[in-house]
Every structure is written in C-alpha cells, then in structure tokens.
C-alpha cells in the first residue's frame, strides 16, 4: 500500500501540500476509475505513483509530476556516481509542448540499488525524505531545494523525488572557509528551529539505523575492508577491534554512554556534497534521506570530519563551533552553554568516527574518496584518543555486568 505522506500533519507548522498519490487512489476508488481499481486513469490534479527505476520514466509521468506542464520528451543522465550518495541521481532534460514552460533541467532521486546499504538503513528512509519535503521543509528556516514532486510507495519500497537542478554545485570534500561558516550558520538555524520540539517524538523521526542489522557483522565487515586496504594497524582499526563486541550492546543500552543535552532535528548526512553556497549567498541543504531526531552536534561533527582536511579541522574547529553556537542563540536556544556544546560535539564526533569507518564496507565510491575519508577519520581518532575511550567503555561494560551478577 502506498504511504500517505501528507495525511495527519505532524504539527501545526506543516505546510499545506497537494494531495498525495494515496489521496488520489482513494478518489479513484470512489468513482474516478473502473470497477477493477485505479487502472491507468490519472485523477485530475493528482500526482503519479513513484517509479522504482529510470526505465519507467516517461514524458507522461513527468508531465503529471510537474502538475500538468506538458512534457514531450525527456532524456536522463546518471550523476553523482562514485561520490558516496546513498541513492541514485539522474539529471533530466525535458522538452515541452508549445505554450508550456518548465525547467531546462531537473534532478530525479530514486532508491539506492546497493543491497548492502539497504540492509543497514531502515526501509522507511525514502519515506522520511518525501515526508520531510512535504511536511517540514517549509519550516526549516533555511532556503530549501524546490521539490515539485516527492512520494513513496511502501508496498514496492520505492520513492521518487523530483528536485530543481541547483546551479553552482561543485562536488568535492574540501570546503572553503566561507562554505564552512555558512554551513554552521545554517545548522544553527535549523537545529534551533526544532530544538526540543514535540515533532521530534514522531515515530517517523526515530533513529534511521536498521535496528535489525547485525552490528557485530557490520563492524567486522568494516575492519576486514580496512585490512584489505592496508589499514589493519591504524589507530582507529585497533580501536574498532576493541569496540566490535560492544557496539550492539551499546545500541541496546544507550544509558552506558554519557548523556547528551542537545535534542533536535538532525540532517544525518550533512557534508559538502549535500549543500551548495550559491553566488547570491543562499546556502541550500538537500538530501534529507536519513534525517532523524537526536544529537544535532553529530551534523556539526560530520561536516568537520568529511568536508575538511585534518589540518582545516584542527585550525577551524573552535571558530566554527563559536559560529554554530551563535546561530543557535540567534534562533532562540537558551540555557545551552559552551561546555555542554563541547561535550555533545565530542559525543557526535565519536559516533561519526564509527559511522564513517564503516562507509567503505557499504557504499560504492571512488577508491580515492575512500582513502581520503580513511585518512581524515584516522587523524580524528588520534586527536580523540579513541583507543583509550574504547578500553574505557569495555571496562564500563564489564563493571556493569559484574554489578548485575552480584545484584542477582
């Protein structure tokens, strides 16, 4: 059954949206289609069902997705291959009928075809992004990608998101000083807008990681990938060998970790390739596929870990945290001082070290990019003394187990 991403808005902030495909199915079954169901009839004013493969893209589908702007032909080219994206991206070049005008190019986003990545992420990740664009994007307090169409089919496990083709996107994982400062201001505004907001309790915003995944297997898979690439003796690999027996336990019992004060809407994959600083000063954030409620300092740490060299991170970290904190305060966040921010940042950085370490085992990316990321997490692991932290966590787990045996 197709999931209705527009029904039951999560809060009063929700921006009114066109009817979803599910709404239109209901209309069709109420009398707009034949007795055998919906059939091929398009309900006027309603969007089409999402497609699960680029081969299903037709001028008729794109016409419906654009709200009736008549498309005569459409060509597609896959983009972003090898850049670590957790989905398939295509640039579309439509032509229009006489009297109809539309964008010269568009970007179409479809579900990943990476089976390993699908195992790690919850099946609802596509639903999250579609619902975000329909229900929350108007309240993010930052410029958003224009999205003419976003919908998800739960039965087929597929989604389609049609977006504007933003000018000025420059792929690469080394941000300029201006880009990083703009990123921190944007994050402060986004996080401040949803800081402690009731919407964070909604089921669709809970942790994006697949809780059924075998984390022991995943970390072991990542260690094997690191060893195969010649990084078996690295600082982080040695820490991960200590952590491997503990990761599933920590996921089940998060109380073993220091508490985090910050709680907001997290982008979840906030790096340079998922944003663009345009010439007019707009900083646009996109790719909200893995958003969730949680520690927002993970977004801050993830930018620094993935979008800056180790030298840039060390030189800019303090000033970027100040910029972020100032943006939080400007957004109305109070009673959250620099000491709490530093603690939550360290927690977010440690979590991201594990996450980025596992990327080479999951994402099909350019080998040069994977080596770049390995070098950055290795430098950060040394700066954070991750081996010592891993041994400390193991000692905490053993003490907790001993106490429980004594108390039994």
C-alpha positions in Angstrom: 0.0 0.0 0.0 1.2 3.4 -0.9 2.1 5.5 2.2 0.3 8.8 2.5 2.9 11.3 3.4 0.5 14.3 3.6 -2.1 12.8 5.9 -2.3 13.8 9.6 0.3 16.6 9.6 2.7 16.1 12.5 2.2 19.6 13.9 0.7 23.0 13.2 3.8 24.1 11.3 3.1 21.7 8.4 2.9 23.5 5.1 -0.2 22.6 3.0 0.7 20.3 0.2 -1.0 18.9 -2.9 -2.9 15.7 -2.5 -0.6 12.6 -2.3 -0.9 9.6 -4.6 -2.7 7.8 -1.8 -5.3 10.5 -1.6 -5.8 10.2 -5.4 -6.1 6.4 -5.1 -8.9 6.9 -2.7 -10.6 9.4 -5.1 -10.2 6.9 -7.9 -11.7 4.1 -5.9 -14.6 6.4 -5.0 -15.7 6.5 -8.6 -13.0 8.0 -10.9 -11.8 4.6 -12.2 -13.1 1.3 -13.3 -14.5 -1.4 -11.1 -11.2 -3.3 -11.1 -9.5 -0.5 -9.2 -7.5 2.5 -10.1 -6.4 1.3 -13.6 -4.5 3.7 -15.8 -6.7 6.7 -15.3 -5.0 9.8 -13.9 -7.1 11.7 -11.5 -7.0 15.4 -12.4 -4.7 17.5 -10.2 -3.1 14.4 -8.6 0.5 13.3 -8.8 1.6 9.9 -10.3 2.8 6.9 -8.4 6.5 6.9 -7.7 8.7 5.0 -10.1 11.4 2.5 -9.0 13.7 2.6 -12.0 14.8 5.2 -14.5 13.4 2.9 -17.3 9.9 3.7 -16.0 10.4 7.4 -16.6 8.2 8.7 -19.4 7.0 12.1 -20.6 3.6 11.3 -19.3 4.9 10.5 -15.8 7.0 13.7 -15.7 4.0 15.8 -17.0 1.9 14.5 -14.1 4.8 15.0 -11.6 5.1 18.6 -12.8 1.4 19.2 -12.2 0.3 19.2 -15.8 3.1 21.0 -17.5 3.1 19.1 -20.8 6.4 17.3 -21.4 7.0 16.0 -24.9 10.4 14.2 -24.5 12.8 13.6 -21.6 16.4 12.5 -21.6 18.2 11.3 -18.4 21.9 11.0 -17.4 23.0 9.4 -14.1 25.1 11.7 -12.0 27.0 11.5 -8.7 28.3 8.0 -9.3 31.3 7.3 -7.0 30.6 10.3 -4.8 29.1 8.2 -1.9 25.5 9.1 -2.4 23.0 6.7 -0.7 20.6 6.8 -3.7 20.5 7.0 -7.5 20.6 10.5 -9.0 19.6 11.5 -12.6 19.7 14.8 -14.4 16.6 15.2 -16.6 16.4 17.3 -19.7 12.8 17.7 -20.8 11.3 19.4 -23.8 7.9 21.0 -23.5 4.8 21.3 -25.7 4.0 24.7 -27.3 2.5 27.0 -24.7 4.1 25.1 -21.8 7.3 26.2 -20.0 9.3 24.4 -17.4 12.8 24.0 -16.0 15.5 23.2 -18.6 16.9 20.5 -16.3 15.7 18.7 -13.2 17.2 16.1 -10.8 15.4 12.9 -10.1 16.3 10.9 -7.0 15.4 7.2 -6.7 16.1 4.4 -4.2 19.6 3.0 -4.0 20.4 -0.2 -5.8 23.1 -1.1 -3.2 21.9 -4.2 -1.4 24.4 -3.8 1.5 23.3 -0.3 2.2 19.6 -1.2 2.1 20.3 -3.8 4.9 21.8 -1.1 7.2 19.2 1.6 6.7 15.6 1.4 7.8 13.2 0.7 4.9 11.5 4.0 5.6 14.4 6.2 4.8 12.8 7.2 1.5 9.5 7.9 3.2 11.4 10.2 5.6 12.7 12.4 2.9 9.5 12.5 1.0 7.6 13.4 4.1 10.2 16.0 5.1 9.8 17.8 1.8 6.0 17.7 2.0 5.5 18.5 5.7 8.5 20.1 7.3 10.8 21.8 4.7 8.8 25.0 4.8 9.6 25.4 8.5 13.4 24.8 8.4 14.2 28.5 8.5 16.7 28.0 5.6 16.5 28.1 1.8 15.4 24.7 0.6 15.6 22.9 -2.7 12.4 23.4 -4.7 10.7 20.0 -5.0 7.8 19.7 -7.4 7.1 16.1 -6.5 8.0 13.7 -3.7 6.3 10.5 -2.8 6.8 6.9 -1.6 5.2 3.6 -2.2 5.5 1.3 0.9 4.4 -1.8 -0.9 7.1 -1.7 -3.5 9.6 0.0 -1.2 10.5 2.7 -3.7 10.4 6.5 -3.9 10.8 9.3 -6.4 11.8 12.9 -5.5 11.9 15.5 -8.3 14.1 18.5 -7.5 15.4 21.7 -9.0 18.8 21.4 -10.6 20.7 23.8 -8.4 23.4 25.9 -10.0 26.8 26.1 -8.5 27.1 22.6 -7.2 30.8 21.6 -7.1 31.4 18.1 -6.0 34.3 17.5 -3.6 35.1 17.0 0.0 37.2 20.1 0.8 35.0 23.0 1.8 36.2 26.6 1.7 36.2 28.8 4.8 33.1 30.6 3.5 31.3 27.3 2.9 32.0 26.0 6.4 30.9 29.2 8.1 27.7 29.2 6.1 27.2 25.6 7.0 27.5 26.3 10.7 25.0 29.2 10.4 22.6 27.1 8.5 22.8 24.2 11.0 22.4 26.6 14.0 19.2 28.0 12.4 17.8 24.5 11.5 18.6 22.9 14.8 17.4 26.0 16.7 14.1 25.9 14.9 13.4 22.3 16.1 15.2 22.4 19.4 13.2 20.2 21.8 10.2 20.5 19.6 7.3 18.0 20.1 7.6 16.8 16.4 10.8 15.0 17.4 8.7 12.4 19.2 7.0 11.3 16.0 7.7 7.7 15.0 8.9 8.6 11.5 11.8 10.7 13.0 13.2 8.0 15.3 16.7 6.6 14.6 17.4 5.8 11.0 19.7 2.8 11.5 18.1 -0.5 10.9 17.7 -2.0 14.4 17.6 -5.5 13.0 21.1 -5.2 11.5 23.9 -7.3 12.9 26.2 -4.5 14.2 28.9 -7.1 15.1 28.8 -8.2 11.5 28.9 -4.6 10.2 31.9 -3.6 12.2 33.7 -6.8 11.3 33.0 -6.2 7.7 34.4 -2.7 8.0 37.5 -4.0 9.8 38.1 -6.5 7.0 37.7 -3.7 4.4 40.3 -1.6 6.2 42.7 -4.6 6.5 42.3 -5.3 2.8 43.2 -1.7 2.0 46.3 -1.9 4.2 45.0 -0.1 7.2 44.9 -3.0 9.7 47.3 -1.4 12.0 45.7 2.1 12.0 44.7 3.8 15.3 41.0 3.6 14.5 41.1 0.0 13.3 42.8 -1.0 16.6 40.0 0.9 18.5 37.3 -0.8 16.4 38.6 -4.2 17.3 38.1 -3.3 20.9 34.6 -1.8 20.2 33.3 -4.6 17.9 32.0 -6.8 20.7 30.4 -3.8 22.4 28.6 -1.9 19.6 25.4 -4.0 19.6 25.3 -3.8 23.4 25.7 0.0 23.4 22.9 0.3 20.8 20.6 -1.7 23.0 21.6 0.1 26.2 22.4 3.8 25.3 22.5 4.6 29.0 26.1 3.3 29.1 27.2 6.4 27.2 27.4 9.9 28.7 24.0 11.8 28.4 23.6 14.3 25.6 21.8 17.5 26.3 21.0 18.7 22.8 18.0 17.3 21.0 16.8 18.5 17.6 16.1 17.6 14.0 19.3 16.1 12.5 20.0 16.1 8.8 22.1 12.9 9.3 24.4 13.2 6.2 25.5 16.9 6.4 28.6 17.2 4.2 29.7 19.4 1.4 28.2 17.4 -1.4 24.7 17.7 0.1 24.7 21.5 0.1 25.7 24.4 -2.1 26.7 28.0 -1.3 25.3 30.0 -4.2 26.6 33.2 -5.6 23.7 35.1 -4.1 24.7 33.9 -0.6 21.9 31.3 -0.3 23.2 28.2 1.5 20.9 25.4 0.3 20.8 22.0 2.0 19.4 18.9 0.3 19.4 15.1 0.6 17.3 14.7 3.7 17.1 10.9 3.3 18.5 10.0 6.7 17.1 12.7 8.9 16.2 11.8 12.5 15.7 13.2 15.9 18.8 13.1 18.0 22.1 14.9 19.0 22.3 17.8 16.5 26.1 18.1 17.1 26.5 15.0 15.0 25.7 17.1 12.0 28.4 19.7 13.1 31.0 16.9 13.7 30.1 15.2 10.4 30.8 18.3 8.4 34.1 18.8 10.0 35.1 15.2 9.6 34.1 14.7 6.0 34.3 18.2 4.5 37.5 19.5 5.9 41.1 18.2 5.8 42.6 17.2 9.1 44.6 20.5 9.1 41.5 22.5 8.3 39.5 20.8 11.1 42.2 21.4 13.7 42.6 25.1 12.6 38.9 25.9 12.2 37.1 23.8 14.8 37.0 26.3 17.6 35.8 29.2 15.4 33.2 27.0 13.6 31.8 25.9 17.0 31.5 29.5 18.0 29.7 30.3 14.8 27.3 27.4 15.3 26.6 28.4 18.9 25.9 32.0 18.0 23.4 30.8 15.3 21.7 28.6 17.9 21.3 31.5 20.2 20.0 33.7 17.4 17.4 31.0 16.8 16.2 31.3 20.4 18.1 28.5 22.1 18.8 29.4 25.7 20.4 27.6 28.7 22.8 25.7 26.4 26.3 26.8 27.2 29.7 26.2 25.5 30.7 23.4 27.9 27.5 21.4 27.1 28.1 22.0 23.4 31.7 20.8 23.6 30.6 17.5 25.4 27.8 16.9 22.8 30.2 17.7 20.0 32.7 15.1 21.3 29.9 12.5 21.5 28.9 13.3 18.0 32.4 13.1 16.7 33.0 9.7 18.2 29.7 8.4 16.8 30.7 9.7 13.4 34.1 8.1 13.6 32.4 4.7 13.8 30.0 5.6 11.1 32.5 6.9 8.6 34.8 4.0 9.3 32.0 1.6 8.1 31.3 3.6 4.9 33.9 1.7 2.7 32.1 -1.6 3.6 28.8 -0.3 2.4 28.9 2.5 -0.2 30.2 2.1 -3.7 32.5 5.1 -4.0 35.7 6.1 -5.8 38.7 4.4 -4.1 40.4 7.8 -3.8 37.5 9.2 -1.9 37.5 6.2 0.5 41.2 6.7 1.1 40.6 10.4 1.8 37.9 9.6 4.3 40.1 7.0 6.0 42.9 9.5 6.4 40.5 12.0 8.0 38.9 9.6 10.5 42.4 8.3 11.4 43.6 11.8 12.2 40.5 12.5 14.2 40.7 9.2 16.0 44.2 10.0 17.2 43.1 13.5 18.2 40.2 12.0 20.2 42.3 9.2 21.8 39.7 6.7 20.6 41.7 3.6 21.7 41.7 4.8 25.3 38.0 5.6 25.0 37.3 2.1 23.6 39.1 0.4 26.5 37.3 2.6 29.0 33.9 1.7 27.5 34.9 -2.0 27.7 35.7 -1.6 31.4 32.4 0.1 32.0 30.5 -2.8 30.4 32.4 -5.3 32.4 31.7 -3.4 35.6 28.0 -3.2 34.8 27.9 -6.9 34.1 29.7 -7.7 37.4 27.3 -5.5 39.3 24.3 -7.2 37.8 25.7 -10.6 38.7 26.2 -9.5 42.3 22.8 -8.0 42.5 21.1 -11.1 41.0 
